[in-house]
Structure formats: structure tokens, C-alpha cells
Amino acid sequence: MLADRFTTLETALATGLSGTGRLHDLFLTWEAMTPGDYARGGEGLTIRWGWFDSPFGPAIVMGTDRGICGMGFAAEMGAEPAFEDLLRRWPKATFTEDPTALRPWVLAAFATDGMGKTPLHLIGAPFQIKVWEALLRIPTGHVTTYSEIAGTIGNPKAVRAVGTAVGRNPVSFLIPCHRALRRDGSLGGYHWGLPVKRAILAWESARTGM
């Protein structure tokens, strides 16, 4: 049941379930761009992209030399809109199609054996980075609420802003915005479509036996 899967972020941190060094599935590492880099809209960055099969339908994945910076799903939105959606995040970057370079990271991301690591290169405003870092602390198979995230980052009144930041998460699934629910337990929204959110939550639940 959903109630059995809820966990507070404070509990997750206190029990060592995750942290910034070894994250929610213990196979992610990440770094954030500087505010100046973000403000330049990706200028000077080369971002590689490619399409991949995933457990949740076709996935568009983008990455810099430092790690995956974008992941979206096309099952509900469609391929072209999903691609354009991520493309607009970094308007001044140089984009090149190169799925081969990204494939090892993508295979590790969707692996069920825990082998391999997937580096992330987070590109966002400072407040967004704080929210995404909080999302990374939610253990696999569990969920939390937007208000809980707001409290965890020290701004309990910023629930609406947290919801916006969650919706702007550029690395779907790996930064687990699908684990954020409304206070009443309803799914709320999901940028890539609610059927995809349900599929991801069900997939994680099956993996963890919850």
C-alpha cells in the first residue's frame, strides 16, 4: 500500500539510506554546474544525445562529458516534443547525436543487477539543485510529498516553488521526481505523463518487493 511506502527525508538521512556521496540506489554520482554556467544557457557545452529503449518506453537521453544531464520519455508526449523539451533547457549548447557515448551510462541506469555507475551532470538554478538533491535522497520503493521536500530544504512555505522545481527536473527517473506526491497521497502531475509515473512507481515497487 502507498501508506506503507511513505518515508520522510529526515528518516532516510538519519538511517543512512542515501546521501550526496552514495545516492538512492548506491550507483549514482553527481555534480552540479556553477550558477554562472547555468546562466549562460549551456554556452560552451557539447551535449550528446540518443534514443534508447527503457522499461517505460522510448527514452531520450542527453549527456555532457561529465554525465547524463537530460532524460525524458516519449510514450505519452511523443518523440519530437520530448526531444525539443530537453533541447530548450540549454539553448546555447552544441548538440550532437552520439548514442554510443551514452550507452554505458544508460545501461547502468536501467540495470537490475546494480552493476556500473551512472554519473549525472545537473544543470539548473541553485534552488532547483537543492530540490533535486532532496529527491535523490528518497530511497527506491518509497515516496514523499512536496511539502516534506520543502521542509527538508529549509523552506517549508515554498511548496508551490518546490512543485515547479520538481516539474523542471531534466533527468527523469534518475532524479526521482516520480516519488513526489501530493499531501493527500494522490499522484499529482508528472511532466512526461501520469501513465509513465505509474509505470515507474510500479516497476520500483516490484523491484523492492513493496
N, C-alpha and C positions, 0 to 999 in steps of 0.2 A: 504494500500500500504506500501511497505517496507520503503519508504521515511518518511512516517508518524510515523513509529515506531522507527526511529533513535533518540537516545538521547546521549548527551555527559556525561561522567562520572562526570565531574565537576558539571554539572547541577543536576545530581542525588544526589550528596553530598550536594550541596547548598540548595536544596529544601527538604532535609531530607528524600528522598525516601528510602535510606538504609544507613547502616553504619556497623562498625565492631561489634557493640553490638547487633543490631537487623537488620538482613540481608534481602536479596532481597524479600522474601515472609514473613518476620517477623516471621518465625518459625524455623530458623536455628541458632544454636550457634556453635562456632568452636574454636579450639585451634590448634597450630602448635607444632610439635616436635622440640626439640632443634637441632641445627646443628650437635651436637655430636651424638645424637640418629639417625639422618638421615645417618650420615657417617658410622654408624655401621650396616647399611643394615637391620634394624629391629631386630637385635640380642636382645634377652630377651623379645621380644613382643610375645604375643599369639594373633593371628588373627583368628577370627571365620568367617566362610563363609557359604553361602547358595544360592540356586537359587529361584527366585521369579518371578511371573507374573508382568508385568508392562504395561502401556499404549503403550509401544514401543517394545513389545516383551519380550522374556526371559531376565532377568537381573541377573547377578552375583553380589552379594553384599558381602563385607568384612568389618569387624569392630573390633576394639580393645575394651577394657573396657571403653574407653572414647568417642567412637563414630564411625560412619562409616568412614572408611579410603579408601574404594575402591568400585566403582560401574561401571559396564560395560554392554554392550548389545550384545546379540549373534545373533540377527536377520540376520545380514549381514555377520558377521565374523565366526559364528558357535560357539557352546558351548565350545568345548575343547580349541580352540585358545583364546577365550575370557577369560577363566579361567586361562590359562597359562600366558596370557599377564599380568594380575594383580599379579599373583603369583611371577613373575620375579621382580616385583617392590621392594620386601622386601625379598631378598634371604636367609637371616639368621633368619627370624621369624619362629615361630612354628604355623602351620596352623591346624585348627580343624573344621570339618563340624558341624555347630550348627545353623541352620536357626531359631530355636525357640528364641534364644537370640537376634537375629537381627530383628525379625518380627515387634515389636512395632515401631522401628525407620523407617523401610521400609514402613509400613502402613501410618505413619505420613508423610513420604516424598512424597507419591503419593496421599495423601488425597486431596479432593477438598473443604473440609469444613474448612480448616485452623486449625483444632484441632490437638493438640500434637506438640511436638518439635522433631527435628532431630539433634542430635549433630554430628559434624564432627571432626575427628582427622586427620589433614593434615600432610602428611609425604612427605617432598620434600626439595630441596635445597633452600636457602634463596631467590634467585631471583625468583624461581618458586612460592614460597609462596606469594611474592609481586604481581605477575601476577594473581594468583588465588584469592587473596584478591580483586584485581580490578574487576575481573569477578563477584565476589559476590555482587558488588555494582551496577550491571546493573539491573534495575527494570524488573520484569516479563513483557513480552509482548514487550520489546524493544530490540534493537540491537546496537552494536557499531562496531568499526573497530580495527584491530591490531595496527594501528598507533595511534589511540586515546588512547588505553591502554598504549602504550609505553610512550606517553606524560604524562599520568596521574601518572605513577610511577616514573617520573622524568628522563627518559632516552629515549628521542624521536627518537634517531637514532637506537634503538635496536629493530626495528620492526621484523626482522628475528628471533632474540632470543625470543621475545615475542610469535611469532608463534610457536616456538618449545616448549616453556613452556605451551602454551595453549594445544598443542597436547599431552603433557605429563600429563595433568590433570588426576589424578587417580579416581576422584569422578564425573563421568559424570552426567549430568542433575542437580545435586545439586550444584556443582560448574559449572555455566552455560557457558561452553566453546562454546556451540552451538549458543550463542548470539554474537559471534565474527565473523565478516565478513571481506572480503577484502574491500579496499578503494572504488572500483567501485560498491560495493553493491552485488557482487556475493558471493555465499556461501563459497567459498574456500574449504578447506578439512575438514574432520571430522574423528577422529580416529576409530569410531565404524561404519562408513559408512554414506554416504550422505543421503540415504533414511531415516535413523534414525534421522539425523539432521533436515530434512524437517518435519518429523513427530512430533518432539518435538516442533519446532517453530510453527507449525500449531496448536498443542494442546494448547500451551500457548496463541496463538492469539485468539483461541476460548474461552478460559477461561476469558480473559480480554476484549473480545468484540472488538478487534482491527483488 
